[in-house]
């Protein structure tokens, strides 16, 4: 499965690292704004042995149309920014290229664009694409369903420079019917990402915690999603669509 990666910051590099080490996927190229590292191979930059082309391109010197003409892909993975979508989404839709976006925040216009593109191709978006944090979300929803009256607190911790409330924490709050303003945010040092849901019962407390030890966890999540999208028809998908079949009693028994 041929992959194009948009964005090459700390997380993008970690994702590229995971893709390069998986034989089921081929990293064709990386597209970023900066011209730094342009025309270098990702594997060389990361110090890995790989036969994947994985050349780094700059959006200031090549258009996405030219890039896809020269190096077609099956999937575009986006770890760039809220506005990065506008550079490739319409073209990807026209060419039936699957889109997997892990951008933390999208506004109303970006969400509208994703839905429009999903009429032509498979579109997946999750503000946190790690498998573990999405399992946390499922478990929290189940516990809330059992005890809808329980006291709930959400705490999210991230690195010092992260702006705004975590998109993952907002998604958890929405799923549990909690106001976004009640999310507790901590910014300190180089914390990769930690989310905790605290359930306060009389005489006992339940805590569900997910912590990303390394950004490579996002790469594992991307490949899990890509594998589970392989047979999907055009449409808009999220983690719930992918995980629900695994939670059926038949899957558990087997």
ABEGO torsion letter per residue (X at the ends): XBBBBBEABAAAAAAAAAAAABAABBBABBBBABABGBGBBAAAAAGBBBABAGBBBBAAABBAAAAAAABBBABBBBABBAAAAAAAAAAAAAAGBBBBBABABBBAAAAAAAAAAAAABBBBBBABABAAAAAAAAAAAAAAAABAABBBBBBBBBBAABBEBBAAAAAAAAAAGBBAAABBBBBBEABAEBBBBBBBBBGBBBBBBBBBABAAAAAAAAAAAAAAAAABBBEBBBAAAAAAAAABAAAAAX
